[in-house]
């Protein structure tokens, strides 16, 4: 088993994606990998590797065009994602882990990452276009 805490630290986003692909290759060789991360790049790359597992014709083209190796593709049942969830209040938070859904056609449901990114995009859109 390999346990790695925040492998994205000090890595450029391109290398964070490479790290995810490397970890996926380890999983496919039978290594159990336990990762904690705050990296949207790593989560999204794992997501891509899961979605490519469906082997649809255009997925095969995408895999080839973007250099995904067969040994990097992940089956949904090979992956479990747990997200922290506040079950307390804002003033008195209490956290637990909740298993995220993984659908073969959509991949990982990483809601807390997506919510934060959506909010940042909304703020930046307001800054850019709010006055026009």
N, C-alpha and C positions, 0 to 999 in steps of 0.2 A: 504494500500500500504506500502510495505517495501522498503526503499531506503538504499542501503549500498554501501559505497565507499571503494573499494579495500579490500574485505574481506580476501584476501590472506595474508595480512600483518602479519608477524611473524608466519605463519603457515608452517609446513613441507609439502612437496608436497602431501603426503598421506592425510593429513588433508585438503588440498586445494580441493582435489577430494571429500572428505566427505562433505565439505561445499557446493560444487556444487550439490551433491545428496540431501542434506538437502534443499537447495533453490528450487530444482525441486519438492520436496515433497510439499513445500509451494505453489508453482504454481498450483500443481494438487489439492490442497484443495481450490483454488479460490483466493489466495492472489496474488495481483499484485506485482511483484518483479522488482526493477530497480537496476542494478548492474553496477558499473564501475570497470574495472579490467585491469591489465597488466599481468595477470597470464595465461600462456599457459596451465597450468594444469586445471584450471577451464574451460577455453574455450574448451579444448579437452574433458573434462568430459561431458560438456553439449552436445558436438558433439556426443559422444557415446550414451548418453541418447536419443537423437533424432534418431540416426540410429537404435537403438534397437526397436523403435516403429514399425518397419515394420513387426515384429513378424514372420520372416522366421524361419524354423525349427532349423537351426544352430544358429540363434540369440537367440532362447529360451534356447538352451544349454549353450551358452556364458553367458546369463543373470544368469542362475542357477550357473554355475561354478565360476563366479566372484562376486556373491552375490548381484546382482542388484535386488531391490525390484520393484514390479509392480508399486507402488506409485511413483517411481522415474523416470519412463519412460516419455519422453516428446514428444508430437506431434509437428511437425514442425510449425504449425500455432500458437502454444503457445509461440513462441520465435521470438524476433526481435533482430538483432545484428546491431549496428551502429559502424563504424570505422571512425577514422579521416582520412581525405585525404587532401593533400597539393594541392591546386588549384593555388598557386602562383608559385614563382620560389625558387630556393635553397637560393639565397641571400635575397629574400623578400618573405618569406613563408606566405601563407594565407590558413587557414584551414577551412574545412567544414566537416559535418558528411555525410557519405554515407552508405545507408543500404546494408548490405551484403546479398548475396544469401543464401538460405537455401534449400537444396534438401533432400528429405526423405532418399535417399540411400547414400548420401555423407555427409549430415549434414551441418554444418556451413562452409562458405567460409571466413576464417580469413586470408586473404592474407598477411597483414603486419606482423602478427605473424609468419606465415610460411616462408616468405622471410628472416626474421631475423634469424630464427632457421636454415634454409638451409645454409645461409652464415656462421654461426658459425660452422656448421658441415663441410662445405667445408674447412674452415680455419684449423680446427683440423685435418681433413683428410690430408691436405697438410703438416701439421707439422709432423704427424705420418708417412705418406707414400710417401711424396713428394721427398725424397732423395733416395728412393729404386727403 
